Amino acid sequence: MKLISLKDKQEIILSYIRDGKSQRQISRETGIDRKVIRKYIKKYEEKRRDLINEGKIDGNTDIQEIIDNIVERSKYNIENRHKRKLIYIML
């Protein structure tokens, strides 16, 4: 499984929106599965729709701002993690 960098996510969205490439074409060029590409594009479209509905942007807002928001690092919930004690054994 190939790890996808934040830059790759951004390039996928830009290729789809700015360059008008199909999901299949992006998949062929990047080697990333179409399901993953579809997920990122769907997330972009949902975020854009939410921002328009909230009145934070209008239909003409720069796509780069939305893309930057989408590709930011994931935030993980660490509240339910159990602490682990590490024991070092010297031989």
PyMOL Python script that loads the backbone (N, CA, C, O; Angstrom):
from pymol import cmd

cmd.read_pdbstr("""\
ATOM      1  N   MET A   1       0.840  -1.179   0.000  1.00  0.00           N
ATOM      2  CA  MET A   1       0.000   0.000   0.000  1.00  0.00           C
ATOM      3  C   MET A   1       0.885   1.241   0.000  1.00  0.00           C
ATOM      4  O   MET A   1       1.817   1.346   0.798  1.00  0.00           O
ATOM      5  N   LYS A   2       0.600   2.157  -0.873  1.00  0.00           N
ATOM      6  CA  LYS A   2       1.387   3.369  -1.017  1.00  0.00           C
ATOM      7  C   LYS A   2       0.838   4.454  -0.090  1.00  0.00           C
ATOM      8  O   LYS A   2      -0.359   4.740  -0.108  1.00  0.00           O
ATOM      9  N   LEU A   3       1.713   5.058   0.720  1.00  0.00           N
ATOM     10  CA  LEU A   3       1.291   6.175   1.554  1.00  0.00           C
ATOM     11  C   LEU A   3       1.145   7.410   0.686  1.00  0.00           C
ATOM     12  O   LEU A   3       1.978   7.689  -0.177  1.00  0.00           O
ATOM     13  N   ILE A   4       0.088   8.132   0.928  1.00  0.00           N
ATOM     14  CA  ILE A   4      -0.194   9.312   0.124  1.00  0.00           C
ATOM     15  C   ILE A   4       0.117  10.552   0.940  1.00  0.00           C
ATOM     16  O   ILE A   4      -0.426  10.746   2.028  1.00  0.00           O
ATOM     17  N   SER A   5       0.987  11.383   0.412  1.00  0.00           N
ATOM     18  CA  SER A   5       1.386  12.591   1.120  1.00  0.00           C
ATOM     19  C   SER A   5       0.319  13.668   0.959  1.00  0.00           C
ATOM     20  O   SER A   5      -0.571  13.570   0.114  1.00  0.00           O
ATOM     21  N   LEU A   6       0.434  14.686   1.784  1.00  0.00           N
ATOM     22  CA  LEU A   6      -0.497  15.801   1.696  1.00  0.00           C
ATOM     23  C   LEU A   6      -0.396  16.486   0.334  1.00  0.00           C
ATOM     24  O   LEU A   6      -1.392  16.954  -0.216  1.00  0.00           O
ATOM     25  N   LYS A   7       0.808  16.536  -0.188  1.00  0.00           N
ATOM     26  CA  LYS A   7       1.007  17.150  -1.505  1.00  0.00           C
ATOM     27  C   LYS A   7       0.297  16.336  -2.582  1.00  0.00           C
ATOM     28  O   LYS A   7      -0.289  16.904  -3.504  1.00  0.00           O
ATOM     29  N   ASP A   8       0.347  15.000  -2.469  1.00  0.00           N
ATOM     30  CA  ASP A   8      -0.345  14.141  -3.434  1.00  0.00           C
ATOM     31  C   ASP A   8      -1.852  14.392  -3.399  1.00  0.00           C
ATOM     32  O   ASP A   8      -2.500  14.461  -4.444  1.00  0.00           O
ATOM     33  N   LYS A   9      -2.406  14.528  -2.190  1.00  0.00           N
ATOM     34  CA  LYS A   9      -3.839  14.805  -2.057  1.00  0.00           C
ATOM     35  C   LYS A   9      -4.193  16.110  -2.766  1.00  0.00           C
ATOM     36  O   LYS A   9      -5.186  16.202  -3.486  1.00  0.00           O
ATOM     37  N   GLN A  10      -3.357  17.105  -2.540  1.00  0.00           N
ATOM     38  CA  GLN A  10      -3.592  18.405  -3.156  1.00  0.00           C
ATOM     39  C   GLN A  10      -3.522  18.307  -4.677  1.00  0.00           C
ATOM     40  O   GLN A  10      -4.355  18.883  -5.378  1.00  0.00           O
ATOM     41  N   GLU A  11      -2.546  17.592  -5.179  1.00  0.00           N
ATOM     42  CA  GLU A  11      -2.398  17.439  -6.626  1.00  0.00           C
ATOM     43  C   GLU A  11      -3.577  16.696  -7.241  1.00  0.00           C
ATOM     44  O   GLU A  11      -3.993  17.010  -8.356  1.00  0.00           O
ATOM     45  N   ILE A  12      -4.116  15.717  -6.526  1.00  0.00           N
ATOM     46  CA  ILE A  12      -5.286  14.991  -7.017  1.00  0.00           C
ATOM     47  C   ILE A  12      -6.454  15.942  -7.192  1.00  0.00           C
ATOM     48  O   ILE A  12      -7.102  15.949  -8.239  1.00  0.00           O
ATOM     49  N   ILE A  13      -6.723  16.740  -6.180  1.00  0.00           N
ATOM     50  CA  ILE A  13      -7.861  17.666  -6.237  1.00  0.00           C
ATOM     51  C   ILE A  13      -7.640  18.716  -7.316  1.00  0.00           C
ATOM     52  O   ILE A  13      -8.560  19.031  -8.071  1.00  0.00           O
ATOM     53  N   LEU A  14      -6.436  19.258  -7.397  1.00  0.00           N
ATOM     54  CA  LEU A  14      -6.157  20.276  -8.410  1.00  0.00           C
ATOM     55  C   LEU A  14      -6.249  19.706  -9.818  1.00  0.00           C
ATOM     56  O   LEU A  14      -6.753  20.372 -10.723  1.00  0.00           O
ATOM     57  N   SER A  15      -5.772  18.489 -10.013  1.00  0.00           N
ATOM     58  CA  SER A  15      -5.864  17.868 -11.335  1.00  0.00           C
ATOM     59  C   SER A  15      -7.319  17.702 -11.759  1.00  0.00           C
ATOM     60  O   SER A  15      -7.668  17.907 -12.922  1.00  0.00           O
ATOM     61  N   TYR A  16      -8.144  17.334 -10.817  1.00  0.00           N
ATOM     62  CA  TYR A  16      -9.566  17.124 -11.110  1.00  0.00           C
ATOM     63  C   TYR A  16     -10.277  18.443 -11.405  1.00  0.00           C
ATOM     64  O   TYR A  16     -11.034  18.543 -12.371  1.00  0.00           O
ATOM     65  N   ILE A  17     -10.033  19.448 -10.576  1.00  0.00           N
ATOM     66  CA  ILE A  17     -10.780  20.703 -10.707  1.00  0.00           C
ATOM     67  C   ILE A  17     -10.156  21.642 -11.737  1.00  0.00           C
ATOM     68  O   ILE A  17     -10.827  22.089 -12.668  1.00  0.00           O
ATOM     69  N   ARG A  18      -8.886  21.932 -11.566  1.00  0.00           N
ATOM     70  CA  ARG A  18      -8.223  22.908 -12.424  1.00  0.00           C
ATOM     71  C   ARG A  18      -7.969  22.373 -13.825  1.00  0.00           C
ATOM     72  O   ARG A  18      -8.211  23.063 -14.815  1.00  0.00           O
ATOM     73  N   ASP A  19      -7.478  21.131 -13.902  1.00  0.00           N
ATOM     74  CA  ASP A  19      -7.098  20.572 -15.190  1.00  0.00           C
ATOM     75  C   ASP A  19      -8.221  19.791 -15.860  1.00  0.00           C
ATOM     76  O   ASP A  19      -8.113  19.431 -17.032  1.00  0.00           O
ATOM     77  N   GLY A  20      -9.306  19.525 -15.116  1.00  0.00           N
ATOM     78  CA  GLY A  20     -10.449  18.832 -15.691  1.00  0.00           C
ATOM     79  C   GLY A  20     -10.192  17.359 -16.005  1.00  0.00           C
ATOM     80  O   GLY A  20     -10.854  16.778 -16.865  1.00  0.00           O
ATOM     81  N   LYS A  21      -9.234  16.761 -15.309  1.00  0.00           N
ATOM     82  CA  LYS A  21      -8.917  15.354 -15.567  1.00  0.00           C
ATOM     83  C   LYS A  21      -9.947  14.455 -14.889  1.00  0.00           C
ATOM     84  O   LYS A  21     -10.518  14.804 -13.856  1.00  0.00           O
ATOM     85  N   SER A  22     -10.168  13.297 -15.493  1.00  0.00           N
ATOM     86  CA  SER A  22     -11.098  12.331 -14.907  1.00  0.00           C
ATOM     87  C   SER A  22     -10.402  11.583 -13.772  1.00  0.00           C
ATOM     88  O   SER A  22      -9.175  11.582 -13.664  1.00  0.00           O
ATOM     89  N   GLN A  23     -11.211  10.953 -12.938  1.00  0.00           N
ATOM     90  CA  GLN A  23     -10.658  10.161 -11.842  1.00  0.00           C
ATOM     91  C   GLN A  23      -9.796   9.028 -12.390  1.00  0.00           C
ATOM     92  O   GLN A  23      -8.744   8.712 -11.835  1.00  0.00           O
ATOM     93  N   ARG A  24     -10.244   8.431 -13.466  1.00  0.00           N
ATOM     94  CA  ARG A  24      -9.484   7.335 -14.086  1.00  0.00           C
ATOM     95  C   ARG A  24      -8.131   7.826 -14.599  1.00  0.00           C
ATOM     96  O   ARG A  24      -7.114   7.154 -14.425  1.00  0.00           O
ATOM     97  N   GLN A  25      -8.123   8.990 -15.226  1.00  0.00           N
ATOM     98  CA  GLN A  25      -6.880   9.546 -15.766  1.00  0.00           C
ATOM     99  C   GLN A  25      -5.904   9.876 -14.634  1.00  0.00           C
ATOM    100  O   GLN A  25      -4.709   9.601 -14.740  1.00  0.00           O
ATOM    101  N   ILE A  26      -6.412  10.458 -13.563  1.00  0.00           N
ATOM    102  CA  ILE A  26      -5.556  10.772 -12.417  1.00  0.00           C
ATOM    103  C   ILE A  26      -4.991   9.488 -11.827  1.00  0.00           C
ATOM    104  O   ILE A  26      -3.821   9.436 -11.448  1.00  0.00           O
ATOM    105  N   SER A  27      -5.817   8.460 -11.750  1.00  0.00           N
ATOM    106  CA  SER A  27      -5.382   7.176 -11.223  1.00  0.00           C
ATOM    107  C   SER A  27      -4.252   6.582 -12.056  1.00  0.00           C
ATOM    108  O   SER A  27      -3.270   6.076 -11.512  1.00  0.00           O
ATOM    109  N   ARG A  28      -4.392   6.643 -13.353  1.00  0.00           N
ATOM    110  CA  ARG A  28      -3.349   6.111 -14.240  1.00  0.00           C
ATOM    111  C   ARG A  28      -2.043   6.875 -14.089  1.00  0.00           C
ATOM    112  O   ARG A  28      -0.965   6.281 -14.072  1.00  0.00           O
ATOM    113  N   GLU A  29      -2.144   8.203 -13.977  1.00  0.00           N
ATOM    114  CA  GLU A  29      -0.947   9.034 -13.900  1.00  0.00           C
ATOM    115  C   GLU A  29      -0.233   8.899 -12.560  1.00  0.00           C
ATOM    116  O   GLU A  29       0.997   8.933 -12.503  1.00  0.00           O
ATOM    117  N   THR A  30      -0.996   8.746 -11.487  1.00  0.00           N
ATOM    118  CA  THR A  30      -0.390   8.731 -10.155  1.00  0.00           C
ATOM    119  C   THR A  30      -0.149   7.331  -9.608  1.00  0.00           C
ATOM    120  O   THR A  30       0.687   7.141  -8.724  1.00  0.00           O
ATOM    121  N   GLY A  31      -0.880   6.354 -10.132  1.00  0.00           N
ATOM    122  CA  GLY A  31      -0.773   5.001  -9.590  1.00  0.00           C
ATOM    123  C   GLY A  31      -1.572   4.804  -8.316  1.00  0.00           C
ATOM    124  O   GLY A  31      -1.429   3.788  -7.637  1.00  0.00           O
ATOM    125  N   ILE A  32      -2.415   5.779  -7.991  1.00  0.00           N
ATOM    126  CA  ILE A  32      -3.253   5.710  -6.789  1.00  0.00           C
ATOM    127  C   ILE A  32      -4.614   5.156  -7.187  1.00  0.00           C
ATOM    128  O   ILE A  32      -5.156   5.524  -8.229  1.00  0.00           O
ATOM    129  N   ASP A  33      -5.162   4.282  -6.368  1.00  0.00           N
ATOM    130  CA  ASP A  33      -6.437   3.639  -6.646  1.00  0.00           C
ATOM    131  C   ASP A  33      -7.546   4.674  -6.844  1.00  0.00           C
ATOM    132  O   ASP A  33      -7.580   5.704  -6.171  1.00  0.00           O
ATOM    133  N   ARG A  34      -8.448   4.380  -7.776  1.00  0.00           N
ATOM    134  CA  ARG A  34      -9.550   5.306  -8.071  1.00  0.00           C
ATOM    135  C   ARG A  34     -10.457   5.540  -6.875  1.00  0.00           C
ATOM    136  O   ARG A  34     -11.003   6.633  -6.721  1.00  0.00           O
ATOM    137  N   LYS A  35     -10.627   4.537  -6.028  1.00  0.00           N
ATOM    138  CA  LYS A  35     -11.472   4.709  -4.843  1.00  0.00           C
ATOM    139  C   LYS A  35     -10.901   5.775  -3.917  1.00  0.00           C
ATOM    140  O   LYS A  35     -11.648   6.549  -3.319  1.00  0.00           O
ATOM    141  N   VAL A  36      -9.597   5.813  -3.801  1.00  0.00           N
ATOM    142  CA  VAL A  36      -8.937   6.817  -2.969  1.00  0.00           C
ATOM    143  C   VAL A  36      -9.113   8.198  -3.590  1.00  0.00           C
ATOM    144  O   VAL A  36      -9.413   9.166  -2.892  1.00  0.00           O
ATOM    145  N   ILE A  37      -8.929   8.281  -4.886  1.00  0.00           N
ATOM    146  CA  ILE A  37      -9.098   9.553  -5.588  1.00  0.00           C
ATOM    147  C   ILE A  37     -10.534  10.049  -5.446  1.00  0.00           C
ATOM    148  O   ILE A  37     -10.769  11.228  -5.183  1.00  0.00           O
ATOM    149  N   ARG A  38     -11.479   9.152  -5.619  1.00  0.00           N
ATOM    150  CA  ARG A  38     -12.894   9.505  -5.471  1.00  0.00           C
ATOM    151  C   ARG A  38     -13.180  10.036  -4.067  1.00  0.00           C
ATOM    152  O   ARG A  38     -13.946  10.985  -3.899  1.00  0.00           O
ATOM    153  N   LYS A  39     -12.559   9.416  -3.060  1.00  0.00           N
ATOM    154  CA  LYS A  39     -12.753   9.835  -1.670  1.00  0.00           C
ATOM    155  C   LYS A  39     -12.269  11.269  -1.461  1.00  0.00           C
ATOM    156  O   LYS A  39     -12.956  12.062  -0.818  1.00  0.00           O
ATOM    157  N   TYR A  40     -11.107  11.606  -1.992  1.00  0.00           N
ATOM    158  CA  TYR A  40     -10.566  12.958  -1.821  1.00  0.00           C
ATOM    159  C   TYR A  40     -11.410  13.997  -2.559  1.00  0.00           C
ATOM    160  O   TYR A  40     -11.646  15.090  -2.045  1.00  0.00           O
ATOM    161  N   ILE A  41     -11.858  13.656  -3.750  1.00  0.00           N
ATOM    162  CA  ILE A  41     -12.683  14.590  -4.516  1.00  0.00           C
ATOM    163  C   ILE A  41     -14.031  14.799  -3.826  1.00  0.00           C
ATOM    164  O   ILE A  41     -14.531  15.921  -3.751  1.00  0.00           O
ATOM    165  N   LYS A  42     -14.608  13.723  -3.330  1.00  0.00           N
ATOM    166  CA  LYS A  42     -15.881  13.822  -2.621  1.00  0.00           C
ATOM    167  C   LYS A  42     -15.730  14.688  -1.373  1.00  0.00           C
ATOM    168  O   LYS A  42     -16.593  15.514  -1.076  1.00  0.00           O
ATOM    169  N   LYS A  43     -14.633  14.496  -0.649  1.00  0.00           N
ATOM    170  CA  LYS A  43     -14.376  15.288   0.552  1.00  0.00           C
ATOM    171  C   LYS A  43     -14.236  16.767   0.198  1.00  0.00           C
ATOM    172  O   LYS A  43     -14.741  17.629   0.918  1.00  0.00           O
ATOM    173  N   TYR A  44     -13.556  17.063  -0.904  1.00  0.00           N
ATOM    174  CA  TYR A  44     -13.429  18.450  -1.354  1.00  0.00           C
ATOM    175  C   TYR A  44     -14.790  19.050  -1.650  1.00  0.00           C
ATOM    176  O   TYR A  44     -15.099  20.156  -1.206  1.00  0.00           O
ATOM    177  N   GLU A  45     -15.607  18.319  -2.403  1.00  0.00           N
ATOM    178  CA  GLU A  45     -16.921  18.851  -2.784  1.00  0.00           C
ATOM    179  C   GLU A  45     -17.816  19.043  -1.571  1.00  0.00           C
ATOM    180  O   GLU A  45     -18.557  20.024  -1.511  1.00  0.00           O
ATOM    181  N   GLU A  46     -17.770  18.127  -0.597  1.00  0.00           N
ATOM    182  CA  GLU A  46     -18.565  18.282   0.622  1.00  0.00           C
ATOM    183  C   GLU A  46     -18.109  19.490   1.432  1.00  0.00           C
ATOM    184  O   GLU A  46     -18.938  20.252   1.930  1.00  0.00           O
ATOM    185  N   LYS A  47     -16.818  19.665   1.564  1.00  0.00           N
ATOM    186  CA  LYS A  47     -16.277  20.796   2.319  1.00  0.00           C
ATOM    187  C   LYS A  47     -16.648  22.113   1.652  1.00  0.00           C
ATOM    188  O   LYS A  47     -17.016  23.071   2.332  1.00  0.00           O
ATOM    189  N   ARG A  48     -16.557  22.168   0.347  1.00  0.00           N
ATOM    190  CA  ARG A  48     -16.915  23.385  -0.390  1.00  0.00           C
ATOM    191  C   ARG A  48     -18.381  23.707  -0.195  1.00  0.00           C
ATOM    192  O   ARG A  48     -18.743  24.860   0.041  1.00  0.00           O
ATOM    193  N   ARG A  49     -19.239  22.681  -0.294  1.00  0.00           N
ATOM    194  CA  ARG A  49     -20.677  22.873  -0.110  1.00  0.00           C
ATOM    195  C   ARG A  49     -20.990  23.353   1.314  1.00  0.00           C
ATOM    196  O   ARG A  49     -21.825  24.237   1.504  1.00  0.00           O
ATOM    197  N   ASP A  50     -20.321  22.771   2.307  1.00  0.00           N
ATOM    198  CA  ASP A  50     -20.530  23.182   3.696  1.00  0.00           C
ATOM    199  C   ASP A  50     -20.128  24.636   3.915  1.00  0.00           C
ATOM    200  O   ASP A  50     -20.846  25.388   4.574  1.00  0.00           O
ATOM    201  N   LEU A  51     -18.990  25.032   3.368  1.00  0.00           N
ATOM    202  CA  LEU A  51     -18.528  26.410   3.537  1.00  0.00           C
ATOM    203  C   LEU A  51     -19.462  27.404   2.848  1.00  0.00           C
ATOM    204  O   LEU A  51     -19.681  28.503   3.358  1.00  0.00           O
ATOM    205  N   ILE A  52     -20.007  27.029   1.706  1.00  0.00           N
ATOM    206  CA  ILE A  52     -20.968  27.904   1.018  1.00  0.00           C
ATOM    207  C   ILE A  52     -22.239  28.025   1.838  1.00  0.00           C
ATOM    208  O   ILE A  52     -22.770  29.124   2.000  1.00  0.00           O
ATOM    209  N   ASN A  53     -22.738  26.901   2.360  1.00  0.00           N
ATOM    210  CA  ASN A  53     -23.963  26.921   3.167  1.00  0.00           C
ATOM    211  C   ASN A  53     -23.798  27.711   4.457  1.00  0.00           C
ATOM    212  O   ASN A  53     -24.748  28.337   4.927  1.00  0.00           O
ATOM    213  N   GLU A  54     -22.610  27.686   5.026  1.00  0.00           N
ATOM    214  CA  GLU A  54     -22.332  28.440   6.252  1.00  0.00           C
ATOM    215  C   GLU A  54     -22.077  29.914   5.970  1.00  0.00           C
ATOM    216  O   GLU A  54     -21.952  30.708   6.903  1.00  0.00           O
ATOM    217  N   GLY A  55     -22.000  30.286   4.717  1.00  0.00           N
ATOM    218  CA  GLY A  55     -21.761  31.674   4.347  1.00  0.00           C
ATOM    219  C   GLY A  55     -20.317  32.104   4.493  1.00  0.00           C
ATOM    220  O   GLY A  55     -20.022  33.297   4.416  1.00  0.00           O
ATOM    221  N   LYS A  56     -19.421  31.174   4.700  1.00  0.00           N
ATOM    222  CA  LYS A  56     -18.012  31.516   4.870  1.00  0.00           C
ATOM    223  C   LYS A  56     -17.332  31.813   3.547  1.00  0.00           C
ATOM    224  O   LYS A  56     -16.344  32.547   3.499  1.00  0.00           O
ATOM    225  N   ILE A  57     -17.860  31.243   2.473  1.00  0.00           N
ATOM    226  CA  ILE A  57     -17.334  31.526   1.136  1.00  0.00           C
ATOM    227  C   ILE A  57     -18.508  31.669   0.189  1.00  0.00           C
ATOM    228  O   ILE A  57     -19.626  31.255   0.496  1.00  0.00           O
ATOM    229  N   ASP A  58     -18.243  32.258  -0.959  1.00  0.00           N
ATOM    230  CA  ASP A  58     -19.269  32.261  -1.995  1.00  0.00           C
ATOM    231  C   ASP A  58     -18.810  31.305  -3.099  1.00  0.00           C
ATOM    232  O   ASP A  58     -17.752  30.686  -2.983  1.00  0.00           O
ATOM    233  N   GLY A  59     -19.576  31.186  -4.133  1.00  0.00           N
ATOM    234  CA  GLY A  59     -19.258  30.254  -5.204  1.00  0.00           C
ATOM    235  C   GLY A  59     -17.975  30.563  -5.935  1.00  0.00           C
ATOM    236  O   GLY A  59     -17.475  29.718  -6.678  1.00  0.00           O
ATOM    237  N   ASN A  60     -17.423  31.756  -5.746  1.00  0.00           N
ATOM    238  CA  ASN A  60     -16.228  32.173  -6.481  1.00  0.00           C
ATOM    239  C   ASN A  60     -14.950  32.141  -5.646  1.00  0.00           C
ATOM    240  O   ASN A  60     -13.902  32.587  -6.112  1.00  0.00           O
ATOM    241  N   THR A  61     -15.020  31.628  -4.435  1.00  0.00           N
ATOM    242  CA  THR A  61     -13.855  31.596  -3.557  1.00  0.00           C
ATOM    243  C   THR A  61     -12.750  30.741  -4.163  1.00  0.00           C
ATOM    244  O   THR A  61     -13.012  29.743  -4.834  1.00  0.00           O
ATOM    245  N   ASP A  62     -11.535  31.144  -3.915  1.00  0.00           N
ATOM    246  CA  ASP A  62     -10.366  30.439  -4.426  1.00  0.00           C
ATOM    247  C   ASP A  62     -10.359  28.994  -3.936  1.00  0.00           C
ATOM    248  O   ASP A  62     -10.464  28.735  -2.737  1.00  0.00           O
ATOM    249  N   ILE A  63     -10.236  28.068  -4.864  1.00  0.00           N
ATOM    250  CA  ILE A  63     -10.249  26.648  -4.501  1.00  0.00           C
ATOM    251  C   ILE A  63      -9.042  26.272  -3.651  1.00  0.00           C
ATOM    252  O   ILE A  63      -9.095  25.301  -2.896  1.00  0.00           O
ATOM    253  N   GLN A  64      -7.965  27.024  -3.766  1.00  0.00           N
ATOM    254  CA  GLN A  64      -6.756  26.695  -3.012  1.00  0.00           C
ATOM    255  C   GLN A  64      -7.014  26.735  -1.508  1.00  0.00           C
ATOM    256  O   GLN A  64      -6.489  25.904  -0.766  1.00  0.00           O
ATOM    257  N   GLU A  65      -7.811  27.684  -1.059  1.00  0.00           N
ATOM    258  CA  GLU A  65      -8.127  27.798   0.367  1.00  0.00           C
ATOM    259  C   GLU A  65      -8.865  26.556   0.868  1.00  0.00           C
ATOM    260  O   GLU A  65      -8.578  26.054   1.954  1.00  0.00           O
ATOM    261  N   ILE A  66      -9.797  26.074   0.085  1.00  0.00           N
ATOM    262  CA  ILE A  66     -10.563  24.888   0.462  1.00  0.00           C
ATOM    263  C   ILE A  66      -9.663  23.659   0.431  1.00  0.00           C
ATOM    264  O   ILE A  66      -9.718  22.823   1.333  1.00  0.00           O
ATOM    265  N   ILE A  67      -8.849  23.551  -0.587  1.00  0.00           N
ATOM    266  CA  ILE A  67      -7.949  22.405  -0.711  1.00  0.00           C
ATOM    267  C   ILE A  67      -6.973  22.369   0.454  1.00  0.00           C
ATOM    268  O   ILE A  67      -6.719  21.303   1.015  1.00  0.00           O
ATOM    269  N   ASP A  68      -6.426  23.512   0.823  1.00  0.00           N
ATOM    270  CA  ASP A  68      -5.497  23.559   1.955  1.00  0.00           C
ATOM    271  C   ASP A  68      -6.169  23.065   3.227  1.00  0.00           C
ATOM    272  O   ASP A  68      -5.558  22.362   4.031  1.00  0.00           O
ATOM    273  N   ASN A  69      -7.417  23.435   3.400  1.00  0.00           N
ATOM    274  CA  ASN A  69      -8.170  23.008   4.568  1.00  0.00           C
ATOM    275  C   ASN A  69      -8.364  21.496   4.565  1.00  0.00           C
ATOM    276  O   ASN A  69      -8.269  20.860   5.615  1.00  0.00           O
ATOM    277  N   ILE A  70      -8.630  20.925   3.416  1.00  0.00           N
ATOM    278  CA  ILE A  70      -8.890  19.491   3.307  1.00  0.00           C
ATOM    279  C   ILE A  70      -7.635  18.669   3.512  1.00  0.00           C
ATOM    280  O   ILE A  70      -7.683  17.618   4.151  1.00  0.00           O
ATOM    281  N   VAL A  71      -6.527  19.122   2.989  1.00  0.00           N
ATOM    282  CA  VAL A  71      -5.317  18.301   3.033  1.00  0.00           C
ATOM    283  C   VAL A  71      -4.486  18.492   4.285  1.00  0.00           C
ATOM    284  O   VAL A  71      -3.392  17.937   4.387  1.00  0.00           O
ATOM    285  N   GLU A  72      -4.979  19.265   5.240  1.00  0.00           N
ATOM    286  CA  GLU A  72      -4.213  19.417   6.468  1.00  0.00           C
ATOM    287  C   GLU A  72      -4.131  18.064   7.178  1.00  0.00           C
ATOM    288  O   GLU A  72      -4.943  17.170   6.940  1.00  0.00           O
ATOM    289  N   ARG A  73      -3.168  17.941   8.022  1.00  0.00           N
ATOM    290  CA  ARG A  73      -2.927  16.675   8.712  1.00  0.00           C
ATOM    291  C   ARG A  73      -4.150  16.246   9.514  1.00  0.00           C
ATOM    292  O   ARG A  73      -4.874  17.077  10.061  1.00  0.00           O
ATOM    293  N   SER A  74      -4.366  14.944   9.574  1.00  0.00           N
ATOM    294  CA  SER A  74      -5.464  14.395  10.347  1.00  0.00           C
ATOM    295  C   SER A  74      -5.226  14.625  11.829  1.00  0.00           C
ATOM    296  O   SER A  74      -4.092  14.613  12.307  1.00  0.00           O
ATOM    297  N   LYS A  75      -6.322  14.835  12.542  1.00  0.00           N
ATOM    298  CA  LYS A  75      -6.245  15.007  13.984  1.00  0.00           C
ATOM    299  C   LYS A  75      -6.778  13.736  14.618  1.00  0.00           C
ATOM    300  O   LYS A  75      -7.901  13.318  14.339  1.00  0.00           O
ATOM    301  N   TYR A  76      -5.981  13.133  15.459  1.00  0.00           N
ATOM    302  CA  TYR A  76      -6.356  11.870  16.067  1.00  0.00           C
ATOM    303  C   TYR A  76      -6.835  12.094  17.495  1.00  0.00           C
ATOM    304  O   TYR A  76      -6.296  12.929  18.222  1.00  0.00           O
ATOM    305  N   ASN A  77      -7.846  11.340  17.882  1.00  0.00           N
ATOM    306  CA  ASN A  77      -8.367  11.391  19.233  1.00  0.00           C
ATOM    307  C   ASN A  77      -7.538  10.452  20.101  1.00  0.00           C
ATOM    308  O   ASN A  77      -7.530   9.240  19.886  1.00  0.00           O
ATOM    309  N   ILE A  78      -6.845  11.017  21.078  1.00  0.00           N
ATOM    310  CA  ILE A  78      -5.979  10.200  21.926  1.00  0.00           C
ATOM    311  C   ILE A  78      -6.547  10.037  23.327  1.00  0.00           C
ATOM    312  O   ILE A  78      -5.854   9.534  24.210  1.00  0.00           O
ATOM    313  N   GLU A  79      -7.786  10.447  23.554  1.00  0.00           N
ATOM    314  CA  GLU A  79      -8.386  10.387  24.885  1.00  0.00           C
ATOM    315  C   GLU A  79      -8.534   8.964  25.394  1.00  0.00           C
ATOM    316  O   GLU A  79      -8.370   8.731  26.592  1.00  0.00           O
ATOM    317  N   ASN A  80      -8.836   8.013  24.539  1.00  0.00           N
ATOM    318  CA  ASN A  80      -9.106   6.652  24.971  1.00  0.00           C
ATOM    319  C   ASN A  80      -7.891   5.728  24.885  1.00  0.00           C
ATOM    320  O   ASN A  80      -8.028   4.511  25.009  1.00  0.00           O
ATOM    321  N   ARG A  81      -6.741   6.281  24.680  1.00  0.00           N
ATOM    322  CA  ARG A  81      -5.543   5.449  24.604  1.00  0.00           C
ATOM    323  C   ARG A  81      -5.073   5.065  26.000  1.00  0.00           C
ATOM    324  O   ARG A  81      -5.145   5.859  26.938  1.00  0.00           O
ATOM    325  N   HIS A  82      -4.603   3.858  26.115  1.00  0.00           N
ATOM    326  CA  HIS A  82      -4.081   3.380  27.388  1.00  0.00           C
ATOM    327  C   HIS A  82      -2.581   3.648  27.444  1.00  0.00           C
ATOM    328  O   HIS A  82      -1.863   3.469  26.460  1.00  0.00           O
ATOM    329  N   LYS A  83      -2.135   4.074  28.597  1.00  0.00           N
ATOM    330  CA  LYS A  83      -0.703   4.298  28.766  1.00  0.00           C
ATOM    331  C   LYS A  83      -0.013   2.958  28.865  1.00  0.00           C
ATOM    332  O   LYS A  83      -0.545   2.020  29.459  1.00  0.00           O
ATOM    333  N   ARG A  84       1.148   2.866  28.296  1.00  0.00           N
ATOM    334  CA  ARG A  84       1.919   1.628  28.334  1.00  0.00           C
ATOM    335  C   ARG A  84       3.253   1.898  29.000  1.00  0.00           C
ATOM    336  O   ARG A  84       3.904   2.916  28.767  1.00  0.00           O
ATOM    337  N   LYS A  85       3.626   0.969  29.818  1.00  0.00           N
ATOM    338  CA  LYS A  85       4.935   1.092  30.457  1.00  0.00           C
ATOM    339  C   LYS A  85       5.938   0.307  29.630  1.00  0.00           C
ATOM    340  O   LYS A  85       5.696  -0.839  29.251  1.00  0.00           O
ATOM    341  N   LEU A  86       7.036   0.928  29.364  1.00  0.00           N
ATOM    342  CA  LEU A  86       8.093   0.264  28.627  1.00  0.00           C
ATOM    343  C   LEU A  86       9.168  -0.181  29.592  1.00  0.00           C
ATOM    344  O   LEU A  86       9.625   0.582  30.442  1.00  0.00           O
ATOM    345  N   ILE A  87       9.555  -1.414  29.445  1.00  0.00           N
ATOM    346  CA  ILE A  87      10.582  -1.972  30.306  1.00  0.00           C
ATOM    347  C   ILE A  87      11.780  -2.325  29.436  1.00  0.00           C
ATOM    348  O   ILE A  87      11.658  -3.057  28.454  1.00  0.00           O
ATOM    349  N   TYR A  88      12.907  -1.808  29.804  1.00  0.00           N
ATOM    350  CA  TYR A  88      14.127  -2.104  29.076  1.00  0.00           C
ATOM    351  C   TYR A  88      14.927  -3.156  29.822  1.00  0.00           C
ATOM    352  O   TYR A  88      15.160  -3.036  31.025  1.00  0.00           O
ATOM    353  N   ILE A  89      15.331  -4.151  29.129  1.00  0.00           N
ATOM    354  CA  ILE A  89      16.129  -5.209  29.728  1.00  0.00           C
ATOM    355  C   ILE A  89      17.527  -5.131  29.144  1.00  0.00           C
ATOM    356  O   ILE A  89      17.725  -5.216  27.932  1.00  0.00           O
ATOM    357  N   MET A  90      18.475  -4.971  30.027  1.00  0.00           N
ATOM    358  CA  MET A  90      19.871  -4.877  29.597  1.00  0.00           C
ATOM    359  C   MET A  90      20.480  -6.264  29.711  1.00  0.00           C
ATOM    360  O   MET A  90      20.408  -6.887  30.770  1.00  0.00           O
ATOM    361  N   LEU A  91      21.066  -6.745  28.659  1.00  0.00           N
ATOM    362  CA  LEU A  91      21.719  -8.054  28.675  1.00  0.00           C
ATOM    363  C   LEU A  91      23.205  -7.904  28.746  1.00  0.00           C
ATOM    364  O   LEU A  91      23.925  -8.902  28.769  1.00  0.00           O
TER     365      LEU A  91
END
""", "prot")
cmd.dss("prot")
cmd.show_as("cartoon", "prot")
cmd.util.cbc("prot")
cmd.orient("prot")
